[in-house]
Amino acid sequence: MGERLQRASEEIREVLAEEIQKLKDPRLGFVTVTGVKVTPDLRKAWVYYTVLGEEKDHRATAAALRSARSHLRAALGHQIRMKFTPELEFEEDTTATSGERVEELLRHIHEQEQPPTGPEGGASREAAS
């Protein structure tokens, strides 16, 4: 991604993170905007977010963000000087959840591969050499 697109993405992320916190929709959970990806022509932006809670909280937050899309786009247009205000698409960022799952699996594998301990509670001689 070019420097111009990175700057635009970061500026959009900052404005939206602030504006989402101001929304009064009761369906909206605790949302963190994790990133924004824009098309090269800056006409479309994918907004990635995480939300805490159970599956129903995730669905409710997604619905709240969809319904606030036009309001957020208007707020973005007022705060950022761009030729076009991008269309917004919201996608839940699942990388944190995936990362936690990978760590859990690695921890489980590591526990299974622990060398057997000798009678004194230390590692056996084969493991020590």
Buried (B, 14 or more C-beta within 10 A) or exposed (E): EEEEBEEBBEBBBBBBBEBBEEBEBEBBBEBBBBBBBBEEEBEBBBBBBBBEEEEEBBBBBBEBBEEBBEEBBEBBBEBBEBEEBBEBBBEBBEEEEEEEEEEEEEEEEEEEEEEEEEEEEEBEEEEEE
